[in-house]
Amino acid sequence: MLSAAAELFAASDPRSVTMEDVARAAGIGRGTLYRRYPDVASIAAALLDEHEHRLQEELLRGAPPLGPGAPAPERLAAFYAAMVDLLDAHSHLVLGAETGEKRFTVGAYGFWRAHVLVLLRESRAADPEALVDGLLAPLAPEVFLQQRAQGVAPDRIKAALGRLARAATAG
């Protein structure tokens, strides 16, 4: 099921993939698919889960600046760079799993939010609770894909987000 879905997501806009498409590509009945996954977003989230968990481990236990031990501005810039890499490699999955309001209900978003909030508090940023979601907004898959469609290279996105990280954590 997952490999068939991964191929469909990679081949077209994930937002247009249906449960029927996945069932047909996997050679199974829709009922079988629905017993395992309630919707297409759940399938995309399952595919994306491994990649997000790997990044979460790096944030918790990896080497600085992504992992513990570096100052908050450096860690936030490293987080942005790692997220740009994740989006660049797997934007089709993120787009299928984390668009619109769904983005805020996915467990990974809660983790990213908590991580950025800790960094903001550590740097004594003004009103971290009001700032945290705004700092995660540039990582929305729609924003990333729009920038890429306009020809903005990932390195330029990383550099711009690095400047944002330093400004936001200036205290």
MODELLER restraints for C-alpha pairs under 7 A, 6 or more apart:
rsr = mdl.restraints
at = mdl.atoms
rsr.add(forms.Gaussian(group=physical.xy_distance, feature=features.Distance(at['CA:1:A'], at['CA:26:A']), mean=5.19, stdev=0.5))
rsr.add(forms.Gaussian(group=physical.xy_distance, feature=features.Distance(at['CA:2:A'], at['CA:43:A']), mean=6.95, stdev=0.5))
rsr.add(forms.Gaussian(group=physical.xy_distance, feature=features.Distance(at['CA:2:A'], at['CA:47:A']), mean=6.85, stdev=0.5))
rsr.add(forms.Gaussian(group=physical.xy_distance, feature=features.Distance(at['CA:4:A'], at['CA:22:A']), mean=6.44, stdev=0.5))
rsr.add(forms.Gaussian(group=physical.xy_distance, feature=features.Distance(at['CA:4:A'], at['CA:25:A']), mean=5.61, stdev=0.5))
rsr.add(forms.Gaussian(group=physical.xy_distance, feature=features.Distance(at['CA:4:A'], at['CA:26:A']), mean=5.27, stdev=0.5))
rsr.add(forms.Gaussian(group=physical.xy_distance, feature=features.Distance(at['CA:5:A'], at['CA:22:A']), mean=5.47, stdev=0.5))
rsr.add(forms.Gaussian(group=physical.xy_distance, feature=features.Distance(at['CA:9:A'], at['CA:92:A']), mean=6.01, stdev=0.5))
rsr.add(forms.Gaussian(group=physical.xy_distance, feature=features.Distance(at['CA:9:A'], at['CA:93:A']), mean=6.70, stdev=0.5))
rsr.add(forms.Gaussian(group=physical.xy_distance, feature=features.Distance(at['CA:10:A'], at['CA:92:A']), mean=6.14, stdev=0.5))
rsr.add(forms.Gaussian(group=physical.xy_distance, feature=features.Distance(at['CA:14:A'], at['CA:92:A']), mean=6.18, stdev=0.5))
rsr.add(forms.Gaussian(group=physical.xy_distance, feature=features.Distance(at['CA:14:A'], at['CA:95:A']), mean=6.52, stdev=0.5))
rsr.add(forms.Gaussian(group=physical.xy_distance, feature=features.Distance(at['CA:14:A'], at['CA:96:A']), mean=4.90, stdev=0.5))
rsr.add(forms.Gaussian(group=physical.xy_distance, feature=features.Distance(at['CA:15:A'], at['CA:96:A']), mean=5.66, stdev=0.5))
rsr.add(forms.Gaussian(group=physical.xy_distance, feature=features.Distance(at['CA:18:A'], at['CA:40:A']), mean=6.44, stdev=0.5))
rsr.add(forms.Gaussian(group=physical.xy_distance, feature=features.Distance(at['CA:19:A'], at['CA:30:A']), mean=6.96, stdev=0.5))
rsr.add(forms.Gaussian(group=physical.xy_distance, feature=features.Distance(at['CA:19:A'], at['CA:39:A']), mean=6.68, stdev=0.5))
rsr.add(forms.Gaussian(group=physical.xy_distance, feature=features.Distance(at['CA:19:A'], at['CA:40:A']), mean=5.93, stdev=0.5))
rsr.add(forms.Gaussian(group=physical.xy_distance, feature=features.Distance(at['CA:20:A'], at['CA:30:A']), mean=6.21, stdev=0.5))
rsr.add(forms.Gaussian(group=physical.xy_distance, feature=features.Distance(at['CA:23:A'], at['CA:29:A']), mean=5.75, stdev=0.5))
rsr.add(forms.Gaussian(group=physical.xy_distance, feature=features.Distance(at['CA:23:A'], at['CA:30:A']), mean=5.41, stdev=0.5))
rsr.add(forms.Gaussian(group=physical.xy_distance, feature=features.Distance(at['CA:23:A'], at['CA:33:A']), mean=6.32, stdev=0.5))
rsr.add(forms.Gaussian(group=physical.xy_distance, feature=features.Distance(at['CA:37:A'], at['CA:43:A']), mean=6.31, stdev=0.5))
rsr.add(forms.Gaussian(group=physical.xy_distance, feature=features.Distance(at['CA:41:A'], at['CA:96:A']), mean=5.49, stdev=0.5))
rsr.add(forms.Gaussian(group=physical.xy_distance, feature=features.Distance(at['CA:41:A'], at['CA:97:A']), mean=4.40, stdev=0.5))
rsr.add(forms.Gaussian(group=physical.xy_distance, feature=features.Distance(at['CA:42:A'], at['CA:97:A']), mean=6.60, stdev=0.5))
rsr.add(forms.Gaussian(group=physical.xy_distance, feature=features.Distance(at['CA:44:A'], at['CA:93:A']), mean=5.32, stdev=0.5))
rsr.add(forms.Gaussian(group=physical.xy_distance, feature=features.Distance(at['CA:44:A'], at['CA:96:A']), mean=5.48, stdev=0.5))
rsr.add(forms.Gaussian(group=physical.xy_distance, feature=features.Distance(at['CA:44:A'], at['CA:97:A']), mean=5.01, stdev=0.5))
rsr.add(forms.Gaussian(group=physical.xy_distance, feature=features.Distance(at['CA:45:A'], at['CA:97:A']), mean=4.99, stdev=0.5))
rsr.add(forms.Gaussian(group=physical.xy_distance, feature=features.Distance(at['CA:48:A'], at['CA:93:A']), mean=6.00, stdev=0.5))
rsr.add(forms.Gaussian(group=physical.xy_distance, feature=features.Distance(at['CA:48:A'], at['CA:94:A']), mean=6.90, stdev=0.5))
rsr.add(forms.Gaussian(group=physical.xy_distance, feature=features.Distance(at['CA:52:A'], at['CA:108:A']), mean=6.90, stdev=0.5))
rsr.add(forms.Gaussian(group=physical.xy_distance, feature=features.Distance(at['CA:58:A'], at['CA:66:A']), mean=6.65, stdev=0.5))
rsr.add(forms.Gaussian(group=physical.xy_distance, feature=features.Distance(at['CA:58:A'], at['CA:67:A']), mean=5.76, stdev=0.5))
rsr.add(forms.Gaussian(group=physical.xy_distance, feature=features.Distance(at['CA:59:A'], at['CA:66:A']), mean=5.58, stdev=0.5))
rsr.add(forms.Gaussian(group=physical.xy_distance, feature=features.Distance(at['CA:59:A'], at['CA:67:A']), mean=4.48, stdev=0.5))
rsr.add(forms.Gaussian(group=physical.xy_distance, feature=features.Distance(at['CA:60:A'], at['CA:67:A']), mean=5.73, stdev=0.5))
rsr.add(forms.Gaussian(group=physical.xy_distance, feature=features.Distance(at['CA:60:A'], at['CA:68:A']), mean=6.68, stdev=0.5))
rsr.add(forms.Gaussian(group=physical.xy_distance, feature=features.Distance(at['CA:61:A'], at['CA:67:A']), mean=5.67, stdev=0.5))
rsr.add(forms.Gaussian(group=physical.xy_distance, feature=features.Distance(at['CA:61:A'], at['CA:68:A']), mean=6.80, stdev=0.5))
rsr.add(forms.Gaussian(group=physical.xy_distance, feature=features.Distance(at['CA:62:A'], at['CA:68:A']), mean=6.99, stdev=0.5))
rsr.add(forms.Gaussian(group=physical.xy_distance, feature=features.Distance(at['CA:64:A'], at['CA:70:A']), mean=5.41, stdev=0.5))
rsr.add(forms.Gaussian(group=physical.xy_distance, feature=features.Distance(at['CA:65:A'], at['CA:74:A']), mean=5.90, stdev=0.5))
rsr.add(forms.Gaussian(group=physical.xy_distance, feature=features.Distance(at['CA:65:A'], at['CA:75:A']), mean=5.01, stdev=0.5))
rsr.add(forms.Gaussian(group=physical.xy_distance, feature=features.Distance(at['CA:65:A'], at['CA:78:A']), mean=6.13, stdev=0.5))
rsr.add(forms.Gaussian(group=physical.xy_distance, feature=features.Distance(at['CA:66:A'], at['CA:75:A']), mean=5.19, stdev=0.5))
rsr.add(forms.Gaussian(group=physical.xy_distance, feature=features.Distance(at['CA:66:A'], at['CA:78:A']), mean=5.13, stdev=0.5))
rsr.add(forms.Gaussian(group=physical.xy_distance, feature=features.Distance(at['CA:66:A'], at['CA:79:A']), mean=6.01, stdev=0.5))
rsr.add(forms.Gaussian(group=physical.xy_distance, feature=features.Distance(at['CA:72:A'], at['CA:119:A']), mean=5.14, stdev=0.5))
rsr.add(forms.Gaussian(group=physical.xy_distance, feature=features.Distance(at['CA:72:A'], at['CA:122:A']), mean=6.59, stdev=0.5))
rsr.add(forms.Gaussian(group=physical.xy_distance, feature=features.Distance(at['CA:72:A'], at['CA:123:A']), mean=5.94, stdev=0.5))
rsr.add(forms.Gaussian(group=physical.xy_distance, feature=features.Distance(at['CA:72:A'], at['CA:169:A']), mean=6.93, stdev=0.5))
rsr.add(forms.Gaussian(group=physical.xy_distance, feature=features.Distance(at['CA:73:A'], at['CA:165:A']), mean=5.75, stdev=0.5))
rsr.add(forms.Gaussian(group=physical.xy_distance, feature=features.Distance(at['CA:73:A'], at['CA:166:A']), mean=5.02, stdev=0.5))
rsr.add(forms.Gaussian(group=physical.xy_distance, feature=features.Distance(at['CA:73:A'], at['CA:169:A']), mean=5.62, stdev=0.5))
rsr.add(forms.Gaussian(group=physical.xy_distance, feature=features.Distance(at['CA:76:A'], at['CA:116:A']), mean=6.95, stdev=0.5))
rsr.add(forms.Gaussian(group=physical.xy_distance, feature=features.Distance(at['CA:76:A'], at['CA:119:A']), mean=6.97, stdev=0.5))
rsr.add(forms.Gaussian(group=physical.xy_distance, feature=features.Distance(at['CA:76:A'], at['CA:165:A']), mean=5.62, stdev=0.5))
rsr.add(forms.Gaussian(group=physical.xy_distance, feature=features.Distance(at['CA:77:A'], at['CA:161:A']), mean=6.68, stdev=0.5))
rsr.add(forms.Gaussian(group=physical.xy_distance, feature=features.Distance(at['CA:77:A'], at['CA:162:A']), mean=4.46, stdev=0.5))
rsr.add(forms.Gaussian(group=physical.xy_distance, feature=features.Distance(at['CA:77:A'], at['CA:165:A']), mean=5.39, stdev=0.5))
rsr.add(forms.Gaussian(group=physical.xy_distance, feature=features.Distance(at['CA:80:A'], at['CA:158:A']), mean=6.54, stdev=0.5))
rsr.add(forms.Gaussian(group=physical.xy_distance, feature=features.Distance(at['CA:80:A'], at['CA:161:A']), mean=6.29, stdev=0.5))
rsr.add(forms.Gaussian(group=physical.xy_distance, feature=features.Distance(at['CA:80:A'], at['CA:162:A']), mean=6.96, stdev=0.5))
rsr.add(forms.Gaussian(group=physical.xy_distance, feature=features.Distance(at['CA:81:A'], at['CA:158:A']), mean=5.14, stdev=0.5))
rsr.add(forms.Gaussian(group=physical.xy_distance, feature=features.Distance(at['CA:84:A'], at['CA:154:A']), mean=6.65, stdev=0.5))
rsr.add(forms.Gaussian(group=physical.xy_distance, feature=features.Distance(at['CA:84:A'], at['CA:158:A']), mean=6.66, stdev=0.5))
rsr.add(forms.Gaussian(group=physical.xy_distance, feature=features.Distance(at['CA:87:A'], at['CA:141:A']), mean=6.94, stdev=0.5))
rsr.add(forms.Gaussian(group=physical.xy_distance, feature=features.Distance(at['CA:91:A'], at['CA:141:A']), mean=6.26, stdev=0.5))
rsr.add(forms.Gaussian(group=physical.xy_distance, feature=features.Distance(at['CA:94:A'], at['CA:141:A']), mean=6.27, stdev=0.5))
rsr.add(forms.Gaussian(group=physical.xy_distance, feature=features.Distance(at['CA:95:A'], at['CA:141:A']), mean=5.59, stdev=0.5))
rsr.add(forms.Gaussian(group=physical.xy_distance, feature=features.Distance(at['CA:98:A'], at['CA:106:A']), mean=6.92, stdev=0.5))
rsr.add(forms.Gaussian(group=physical.xy_distance, feature=features.Distance(at['CA:99:A'], at['CA:141:A']), mean=6.97, stdev=0.5))
rsr.add(forms.Gaussian(group=physical.xy_distance, feature=features.Distance(at['CA:103:A'], at['CA:109:A']), mean=6.66, stdev=0.5))
rsr.add(forms.Gaussian(group=physical.xy_distance, feature=features.Distance(at['CA:113:A'], at['CA:132:A']), mean=6.57, stdev=0.5))
rsr.add(forms.Gaussian(group=physical.xy_distance, feature=features.Distance(at['CA:116:A'], at['CA:132:A']), mean=6.40, stdev=0.5))
rsr.add(forms.Gaussian(group=physical.xy_distance, feature=features.Distance(at['CA:117:A'], at['CA:128:A']), mean=6.20, stdev=0.5))
rsr.add(forms.Gaussian(group=physical.xy_distance, feature=features.Distance(at['CA:117:A'], at['CA:132:A']), mean=5.88, stdev=0.5))
rsr.add(forms.Gaussian(group=physical.xy_distance, feature=features.Distance(at['CA:120:A'], at['CA:128:A']), mean=5.64, stdev=0.5))
rsr.add(forms.Gaussian(group=physical.xy_distance, feature=features.Distance(at['CA:120:A'], at['CA:169:A']), mean=5.98, stdev=0.5))
rsr.add(forms.Gaussian(group=physical.xy_distance, feature=features.Distance(at['CA:121:A'], at['CA:128:A']), mean=6.31, stdev=0.5))
rsr.add(forms.Gaussian(group=physical.xy_distance, feature=features.Distance(at['CA:123:A'], at['CA:169:A']), mean=5.44, stdev=0.5))
rsr.add(forms.Gaussian(group=physical.xy_distance, feature=features.Distance(at['CA:123:A'], at['CA:170:A']), mean=6.97, stdev=0.5))
rsr.add(forms.Gaussian(group=physical.xy_distance, feature=features.Distance(at['CA:123:A'], at['CA:171:A']), mean=5.79, stdev=0.5))
rsr.add(forms.Gaussian(group=physical.xy_distance, feature=features.Distance(at['CA:124:A'], at['CA:171:A']), mean=5.00, stdev=0.5))
rsr.add(forms.Gaussian(group=physical.xy_distance, feature=features.Distance(at['CA:125:A'], at['CA:168:A']), mean=6.71, stdev=0.5))
rsr.add(forms.Gaussian(group=physical.xy_distance, feature=features.Distance(at['CA:125:A'], at['CA:169:A']), mean=5.42, stdev=0.5))
rsr.add(forms.Gaussian(group=physical.xy_distance, feature=features.Distance(at['CA:125:A'], at['CA:170:A']), mean=6.62, stdev=0.5))
rsr.add(forms.Gaussian(group=physical.xy_distance, feature=features.Distance(at['CA:125:A'], at['CA:171:A']), mean=4.17, stdev=0.5))
rsr.add(forms.Gaussian(group=physical.xy_distance, feature=features.Distance(at['CA:126:A'], at['CA:171:A']), mean=6.36, stdev=0.5))
